[in-house]
Amino acid sequence: FDHVVVDTAPTGHTLRLLALPEFLEQFFDRLRKIRDKVSGASTLLSMFTGAGAASSGADSYETVEQIDRLQDFQNNMGKVMKLLRDQELSQFCIVTIPTVLAVAETERLVGALQDQGIRVNHIIANQVIDTEGESANAYLKRIQNEQKVMMGEIDRMASAGNLDVVKVPFFDAEVRSVFGLKMLGDVLFEETVPS
């Protein structure tokens, strides 16, 4: 493949996923300490009672196997994080809509990604209402005005972070199927092609 696109979960889930390797490292440190304490107590108990030696082998093998699987998962997450931080191979493209809540969430995500050393080059603003079209009714006018303010915030954020902004209009139908994706692709690639 030339490119692999990963559609991540919403912002909060994505941030928790990015924090997972550090959490796992702390978790494994605690787990090792507990295992060492329990193992020492179990050995001491079996010395005094003479019991437990026969069953502890199978139990400890299962525990070691479970810990090994978790360790493999941690190692794989570390590889994913290394790949995400490789600015030659990876970038994060944020998709948002120009509303107060979405822009605030986007700003938090941009900051968190940049703090982790993950390249962010684009913010795609979706469902932008065309202000040059026919006059909108009062409801659309209110949304349009809010979007203008929020697009100013997106442009400010993009300018501060040296990011490109791609505006995707609010389509009159939900973007589905090959036709819908082609229509969306035409807008996205027309906006990003240098003139």
C-alpha positions in Angstrom: 0.0 0.0 0.0 1.1 3.5 -0.7 -1.0 5.0 2.1 -2.9 3.6 5.1 -5.7 5.6 6.5 -6.8 4.9 10.1 -10.2 6.4 11.0 -9.7 6.9 14.8 -12.4 7.1 17.4 -13.6 10.4 18.7 -11.2 12.8 20.4 -11.5 11.4 24.0 -11.0 7.8 22.9 -8.1 8.8 20.6 -6.3 10.6 23.5 -6.8 7.6 25.8 -5.4 5.3 23.1 -2.3 7.6 22.8 -1.8 7.5 26.5 -2.1 3.7 26.7 1.6 2.8 26.3 2.5 5.0 29.3 -0.4 3.6 31.3 0.7 0.0 30.4 4.3 0.7 31.5 3.1 1.9 34.9 0.6 -1.0 35.1 3.3 -3.6 34.4 5.6 -2.1 36.9 2.9 -2.5 39.6 2.0 -5.9 38.3 5.6 -7.1 38.6 5.9 -5.7 42.1 2.7 -7.5 43.2 3.8 -10.7 41.5 7.1 -10.6 43.2 5.5 -10.1 46.6 2.9 -12.8 46.1 5.6 -15.2 44.7 7.8 -14.6 47.8 4.8 -15.1 50.2 3.8 -18.3 48.3 7.3 -19.7 48.5 7.5 -18.9 52.2 4.1 -20.5 52.9 5.0 -23.7 51.0 8.2 -24.0 53.0 6.3 -24.1 56.2 3.4 -26.2 55.1 4.9 -28.3 52.5 1.8 -27.7 50.4 1.3 -25.7 47.2 4.4 -26.9 45.4 2.4 -29.2 43.1 -0.3 -26.7 42.1 1.9 -23.6 41.9 3.7 -24.7 38.8 0.6 -24.8 36.6 -0.8 -21.6 38.1 2.4 -19.7 37.7 2.8 -20.9 34.1 -0.7 -19.5 33.3 0.2 -16.2 35.0 3.5 -15.9 33.2 1.7 -16.7 29.9 -1.0 -14.0 30.6 1.7 -11.5 31.5 3.6 -12.3 28.3 0.5 -11.6 26.2 0.0 -8.3 27.9 3.7 -7.5 27.4 3.4 -8.4 23.7 0.4 -6.0 23.5 2.4 -3.3 25.2 5.3 -3.8 22.8 3.0 -3.6 19.8 1.5 -0.3 21.2 5.0 1.0 21.6 5.7 0.2 17.9 2.4 2.0 16.9 3.4 5.1 18.9 6.9 5.1 17.3 5.3 4.9 13.9 2.8 7.7 14.7 5.7 9.9 15.9 7.8 9.3 12.7 7.0 12.5 10.9 8.3 11.2 7.6 5.9 8.3 7.6 2.8 9.5 9.5 0.5 12.4 9.9 -2.7 13.0 11.7 -5.5 14.8 9.7 -8.2 16.1 12.0 -11.8 16.3 10.7 -14.2 18.7 12.6 -17.2 20.8 12.1 -17.3 24.6 12.7 -19.3 24.6 16.0 -18.2 25.8 19.4 -17.9 22.3 21.0 -16.2 20.7 18.0 -13.6 23.5 17.6 -12.8 23.4 21.3 -12.4 19.6 21.1 -10.2 20.0 18.0 -8.0 22.5 19.6 -7.5 20.1 22.6 -6.7 17.3 20.1 -4.2 19.4 18.1 -2.3 20.3 21.3 -2.2 16.8 22.6 -1.0 15.4 19.3 1.7 18.0 19.0 2.8 17.5 22.6 3.3 13.8 21.8 5.4 14.6 18.7 2.7 13.5 16.2 2.6 15.5 13.0 -0.6 17.3 12.3 -0.8 19.1 8.9 -4.5 19.5 8.2 -7.8 20.3 9.8 -10.7 19.4 7.5 -13.7 21.6 8.4 -16.8 19.5 7.4 -20.4 20.7 6.9 -19.4 24.3 6.1 -22.4 26.3 4.8 -21.8 28.1 1.6 -22.2 31.8 2.4 -22.2 32.9 -1.3 -25.3 30.9 -2.2 -29.0 32.1 -2.0 -30.0 33.8 1.2 -30.7 31.4 4.0 -33.6 31.4 6.3 -33.2 32.7 9.9 -32.1 29.3 11.2 -29.5 28.8 8.5 -28.3 32.4 8.9 -27.7 31.8 12.6 -25.7 28.6 12.0 -23.9 30.4 9.2 -22.9 33.2 11.5 -21.7 30.8 14.2 -19.7 28.9 11.6 -18.0 32.1 10.4 -16.9 32.8 14.0 -15.8 29.2 14.4 -14.0 29.1 11.0 -12.1 32.2 12.3 -11.1 30.1 15.3 -10.1 27.2 13.0 -8.1 29.5 10.8 -6.4 31.1 13.9 -5.5 27.6 15.2 -4.3 26.5 11.8 -2.2 29.6 11.4 -0.6 29.2 14.9 0.2 25.5 14.2 1.2 26.0 10.6 -1.7 23.8 9.4 -3.6 23.7 6.2 -7.4 24.1 6.4 -9.7 22.3 3.9 -13.3 23.4 3.9 -15.9 20.8 3.0 -19.3 22.3 2.2 -22.5 21.1 3.9 -23.9 18.7 1.2 -27.6 18.5 0.7 -27.5 14.7 1.2 -25.5 12.5 3.5 -22.2 11.5 2.0 -22.6 7.7 1.3 -21.8 5.2 -1.4 -19.2 5.5 -4.1 -20.9 8.5 -5.7 -21.0 10.4 -2.4 -17.3 9.6 -1.7 -16.3 10.7 -5.2 -18.2 14.0 -4.6 -16.4 14.4 -1.3 -13.0 13.5 -2.8 -13.5 16.0 -5.6 -13.9 18.8 -2.9 -11.0 17.6 -0.8 -8.5 17.2 -3.6 -9.6 20.4 -5.3 -9.0 22.2 -2.1 -5.6 20.7 -1.4 -4.1 20.8 -4.9 -1.6 23.7 -5.1 -2.5 26.4 -7.7 
